[in-house]
Amino acid sequence: MSESVAADLPNIDPEQLQPIDVGALVGPDAPRHPPRILILYGSLRAVSFSRLLSEEAARLLRWYGCDVRTFNPSGLPLPDDAEADHPKVGELRDLAEWSEGMLWVSPERHGAMTGIMKAQIDWIPLALGGVRPTQGKTLAVMEVSGGSQSFNAVNQLRILGRWMRMVTIPNQSSVPKAFTEFDAAGRMKPSPLYMRVVDVCEELVKFTWLVRGRSSYLTDRYSERVESAEAVSRRVNQNTL
């Protein structure tokens, strides 16, 4: 591990952090550009542990060779409280279309994901100009909480991921008492919880390499082919304009 990487990931065991074996996951004709990962986090607090966790994950994803972008939810209007041409809505939707995989990180508040997290997901439509911006893309989910460990938020995020027709990876991360897991510089301390975060990032990258080149085939469905055939038939056989 280079000195710059060691400085960026000070709590990593350099002997055990292994690069992704792309050849074990994709065929010779598969795209080889860096996986494009969008990160969403669900808090606007000045000291936001979901944002700190998302930043920790972004460093790891970049080490694994990903092109990573993070959406800042500040200024995003509530769903249906603005038009779709609002600049923040446009930014979010453009990033959703650009991405090949996502990482969602939410605090748990009142036993659920935050409204800030849900608002971001609600602004990403199931279909946009005939294109589904999330279908067939990979997803990893994480949560932070102020109390004992809970999985309420990640479970809800999984439901949303399924509804958005995303390939949600098996692994996930839940960080309890998050205020004890980060140091004064905002870096996550070494612990089994940190190792789980590394696991999730590694798995997300592997699944993204595995799925993205096959996404269109994996999401090709009988019911939609039938509907498409019916639409063509109605257009071709129409009696009047």
C-alpha positions as CSV (number, residue, x, y, z in Angstrom):
1,M,0.0,0.0,0.0
2,S,1.4,3.4,-0.9
3,E,2.1,6.1,1.7
4,S,-0.7,8.2,0.3
5,V,-3.2,5.4,0.5
6,A,-2.0,4.4,4.0
7,A,-2.6,8.0,5.1
8,D,-6.0,8.0,3.6
9,L,-7.0,4.7,5.2
10,P,-5.1,4.7,8.4
11,N,-7.2,2.0,10.1
12,I,-6.8,-0.6,7.3
13,D,-4.7,-3.7,7.5
14,P,-2.7,-3.3,4.3
15,E,-2.0,-7.0,4.0
16,Q,-5.6,-7.9,3.9
17,L,-7.0,-5.1,1.7
18,Q,-7.0,-6.7,-1.7
19,P,-7.8,-5.2,-5.1
20,I,-10.8,-6.5,-7.0
21,D,-10.1,-9.4,-9.4
22,V,-12.1,-8.0,-12.3
23,G,-11.3,-10.9,-14.5
24,A,-13.0,-13.2,-12.1
25,L,-16.3,-11.2,-12.4
26,V,-16.6,-10.1,-16.0
27,G,-16.2,-11.5,-19.5
28,P,-13.6,-10.2,-22.0
29,D,-16.1,-7.9,-23.8
30,A,-17.5,-6.3,-20.6
31,P,-17.0,-2.6,-20.0
32,R,-13.8,-1.9,-18.1
33,H,-14.3,1.7,-17.0
34,P,-14.3,2.4,-13.2
35,P,-17.6,1.5,-11.7
36,R,-19.7,4.7,-11.2
37,I,-21.1,4.8,-7.6
38,L,-23.5,7.4,-6.2
39,I,-23.7,8.0,-2.5
40,L,-26.7,9.4,-0.7
41,Y,-26.8,10.3,3.0
42,G,-29.7,11.3,5.2
43,S,-28.7,14.1,7.6
44,L,-28.1,17.9,7.4
45,R,-26.6,18.2,10.8
46,A,-23.3,20.1,11.1
47,V,-21.8,16.9,12.7
48,S,-23.6,14.3,10.7
49,F,-22.5,10.7,11.4
50,S,-24.3,9.4,8.3
51,R,-22.2,11.9,6.2
52,L,-19.0,10.8,8.0
53,L,-19.8,7.2,7.4
54,S,-20.5,8.0,3.7
55,E,-17.2,9.8,3.5
56,E,-15.4,6.8,5.0
57,A,-17.1,4.5,2.5
58,A,-16.2,6.9,-0.4
59,R,-12.5,6.6,0.5
60,L,-12.8,2.8,0.4
61,L,-14.7,2.7,-2.8
62,R,-12.2,4.9,-4.5
63,W,-9.4,2.6,-3.3
64,Y,-11.3,-0.2,-5.0
65,G,-11.1,1.7,-8.2
66,C,-14.6,3.4,-8.3
67,D,-15.6,6.7,-9.7
68,V,-17.5,8.1,-6.7
69,R,-19.9,11.0,-6.4
70,T,-21.8,12.1,-3.3
71,F,-25.1,14.1,-3.4
72,N,-25.4,16.8,-0.8
73,P,-29.1,16.9,0.1
74,S,-29.0,20.5,1.4
75,G,-31.5,22.6,-0.6
76,L,-33.4,19.7,-2.0
77,P,-37.1,20.5,-1.8
78,L,-39.7,18.2,-0.4
79,P,-41.2,15.9,-3.0
80,D,-44.1,17.6,-4.8
81,D,-43.2,21.0,-3.3
82,A,-41.3,22.0,-6.4
83,E,-41.2,21.3,-10.1
84,A,-38.9,18.6,-11.5
85,D,-36.8,21.3,-13.1
86,H,-35.6,22.5,-9.7
87,P,-31.7,22.6,-9.8
88,K,-31.2,20.2,-6.9
89,V,-33.8,17.8,-8.3
90,G,-32.0,17.9,-11.7
91,E,-28.7,17.3,-10.1
92,L,-29.9,14.3,-8.2
93,R,-31.6,12.8,-11.2
94,D,-28.6,13.3,-13.4
95,L,-26.4,11.6,-10.8
96,A,-28.9,8.7,-10.6
97,E,-28.8,8.2,-14.4
98,W,-25.0,8.5,-14.4
99,S,-24.5,5.9,-11.7
100,E,-24.1,2.1,-12.1
101,G,-24.5,1.5,-8.3
102,M,-25.5,3.3,-5.2
103,L,-24.8,3.4,-1.5
104,W,-27.5,4.8,0.8
105,V,-26.6,5.8,4.3
106,S,-29.3,6.9,6.7
107,P,-29.5,7.8,10.4
108,E,-32.2,6.0,12.3
109,R,-34.7,8.6,13.7
110,H,-37.8,7.6,15.5
111,G,-37.2,4.0,14.6
112,A,-37.0,4.7,10.8
113,M,-34.9,6.3,8.1
114,T,-34.9,10.1,8.1
115,G,-37.3,12.2,6.0
116,I,-34.2,13.6,4.3
117,M,-33.2,10.2,3.1
118,K,-36.7,9.3,1.9
119,A,-37.1,12.6,0.1
120,Q,-34.0,11.9,-2.0
121,I,-35.2,8.5,-3.0
122,D,-38.7,9.9,-3.7
123,W,-37.3,12.4,-6.2
124,I,-35.7,9.6,-8.2
125,P,-38.6,8.4,-10.4
126,L,-39.1,4.8,-11.5
127,A,-39.2,6.0,-15.0
128,L,-37.7,9.2,-16.5
129,G,-38.3,9.9,-20.2
130,G,-38.7,6.2,-20.9
131,V,-35.5,5.4,-19.0
132,R,-35.6,3.7,-15.6
133,P,-32.7,5.4,-13.7
134,T,-32.3,2.7,-11.0
135,Q,-33.4,-0.5,-12.6
136,G,-30.7,-3.2,-12.6
137,K,-28.2,-1.1,-10.8
138,T,-26.5,-2.3,-7.6
139,L,-27.3,-1.0,-4.1
140,A,-25.7,-1.2,-0.7
141,V,-27.3,0.1,2.5
142,M,-25.9,1.4,5.8
143,E,-27.3,3.1,8.9
144,V,-26.1,4.9,12.0
145,S,-27.9,5.2,15.3
146,G,-27.4,7.0,18.5
147,G,-28.4,4.1,20.7
148,S,-28.1,0.3,20.6
149,Q,-27.8,-1.5,17.3
150,S,-30.9,-1.5,15.2
151,F,-31.7,-2.6,11.6
152,N,-34.9,-0.6,11.1
153,A,-33.4,1.9,8.6
154,V,-31.4,-0.6,6.6
155,N,-34.5,-2.9,6.4
156,Q,-36.6,0.0,5.1
157,L,-33.9,0.9,2.6
158,R,-33.9,-2.6,1.3
159,I,-37.6,-2.4,0.7
160,L,-37.1,0.8,-1.3
161,G,-34.2,-0.7,-3.2
162,R,-36.4,-3.6,-4.3
163,W,-39.2,-1.2,-5.2
164,M,-36.7,0.8,-7.3
165,R,-35.8,-2.5,-9.0
166,M,-32.2,-2.4,-7.8
167,V,-29.9,-5.4,-7.1
168,T,-29.3,-4.9,-3.4
169,I,-26.2,-6.8,-2.1
170,P,-26.6,-9.3,0.8
171,N,-24.2,-7.4,3.2
172,Q,-25.1,-4.3,5.1
173,S,-23.8,-2.1,7.9
174,S,-25.4,-0.8,11.1
175,V,-23.3,1.4,13.3
176,P,-24.8,1.8,16.9
177,K,-23.8,4.6,19.2
178,A,-22.2,6.3,16.2
179,F,-20.9,9.2,18.3
180,T,-18.4,6.7,19.9
181,E,-17.2,5.2,16.6
182,F,-15.6,8.3,15.1
183,D,-12.6,10.3,16.3
184,A,-12.1,14.0,16.6
185,A,-11.0,14.2,12.9
186,G,-14.2,12.5,11.8
187,R,-12.6,9.2,10.9
188,M,-14.1,5.9,11.9
189,K,-12.1,4.1,14.5
190,P,-10.8,0.5,14.0
191,S,-13.4,-2.0,15.2
192,P,-15.5,-4.9,13.9
193,L,-18.0,-2.3,12.9
194,Y,-15.4,-0.7,10.7
195,M,-14.4,-4.0,9.2
196,R,-18.1,-4.5,8.2
197,V,-18.1,-1.2,6.4
198,V,-15.1,-2.4,4.4
199,D,-16.8,-5.7,3.7
200,V,-19.9,-3.8,2.4
201,C,-17.8,-1.6,0.1
202,E,-15.8,-4.5,-1.3
203,E,-19.0,-6.5,-1.9
204,L,-20.7,-3.5,-3.6
205,V,-17.8,-3.1,-6.0
206,K,-17.8,-6.8,-6.8
207,F,-21.5,-7.0,-7.5
208,T,-21.3,-3.8,-9.6
209,W,-18.6,-5.3,-11.8
210,L,-20.6,-8.5,-12.1
211,V,-24.0,-7.0,-12.9
212,R,-23.5,-3.8,-14.9
213,G,-22.6,-5.3,-18.2
214,R,-25.5,-7.7,-18.0
215,S,-28.1,-5.3,-16.6
216,S,-30.2,-4.9,-19.7
217,Y,-30.5,-8.7,-20.1
218,L,-31.2,-9.3,-16.4
219,T,-34.1,-6.8,-16.5
220,D,-35.6,-7.9,-19.8
221,R,-39.0,-9.2,-18.8
222,Y,-41.7,-11.3,-20.5
223,S,-44.6,-9.0,-19.3
224,E,-42.9,-5.9,-20.7
225,R,-42.1,-7.6,-24.0
226,V,-45.8,-8.5,-24.3
227,E,-46.9,-5.0,-23.5
228,S,-44.4,-3.6,-26.0
229,A,-45.7,-5.9,-28.7
230,E,-49.3,-4.8,-28.0
231,A,-48.3,-1.2,-28.2
232,V,-46.7,-1.7,-31.5
233,S,-49.7,-3.6,-32.8
234,R,-52.1,-0.8,-31.8
235,R,-50.0,1.8,-33.5
236,V,-49.5,-0.2,-36.7
237,N,-53.1,-1.4,-37.0
238,Q,-54.9,1.8,-35.9
239,N,-57.9,2.8,-38.1
240,T,-57.6,6.6,-37.6
241,L,-54.9,9.1,-36.7
